[in-house]
């Protein structure tokens, strides 16, 4: 019996890592949870931010495709070259996410297979190129760059300007 008590006290003096009898903890679980939850929260916030930006990028891509198709079917509705203002029926093709004052639409018409611009496109030969540019600064909820530490860590930058381009043959 005395020998067993000596072994137990020797293990206690050596700092045994086994939990105390009865499951009494000294707060290790709470400290680990606090450290991991902060990291998890940061990763979740960055993921949500990139999801918001990705949604805008997808809306731009789909909008460029829809507007290029619209411009090919309705020649001259946006003009042939330069920055365009959208008619209401073409504007309805865009996602409400990007259909605001921060969207720039450029339309260019090119002669068949060349980079020569034209203002009188021929059907089934010439092509229309629609380029959308969007200022996404209002879609960024986190500080940009996120988690920046001057001189140590540059942070996680988020894009503030997004663009998409698509082309179609005139019909």
C-alpha positions, 0 to 999 in steps of 0.5 A, a space after each residue: 500500500 505504501 509503495 503504491 502511494 509513493 508511485 502515485 506521488 512520484 507521478 504527480 511530481 513528474 507532472 503526469 499528463 493524465 486527467 485528474 480523477 473524476 474528469 476535473 479539467 484545468 481549462 485546457 479545453 476552453 483555451 483550445 476552443 478559444 484559439 481554434 474558434 478565432 481561426 475558424 471565424 477568420 477563415 469563415 469571414 474570408 470565405 464569405 467575402 470571396 463568395 460575394 466577390 465570386 457571385 459578382 464575377 459570375 453575374 458579370 460573365 453571364 451579363 456579358 454573354 447576355 448583352 453580347 447576344 442582345 447586341 448581335 440580334 439588335 444591331 446598333 441598340 447600344 451603338 457600335 463602338 465605345 461606352 454604351 448606355 443600356 436600353 431598359 429591355 437590355 438592362 433587364 438581362 443583368 443581375 440586380 447585383 451588378 445593375 447599378 451605377 458602378 457598371 461600365 459597358 463597352 461595345 466594339 464592332 469588328 470586321 470579320 476576323 480582324 481587329 479593325 473596328 466598323 460602324 456598319 457591321 455586316 450580318 453573319 460576318 462581323 462580330 460584336 464584343 461587349 466588355 463589362 467592368 464593375 467597381 466592386 468596392 461596395 461589395 467588400 465588407 472586410 478591411 482591404 487588405 484583410 489582416 494586414 500587419 505593416 512590415 510583417 504581413 501584407 494581408 489578404 487583398 480582395 479585388 475591387 475591379 472586376 470585368 468580363 467580356 464576350 463576343 457574338 457574330 451579328 445576325 
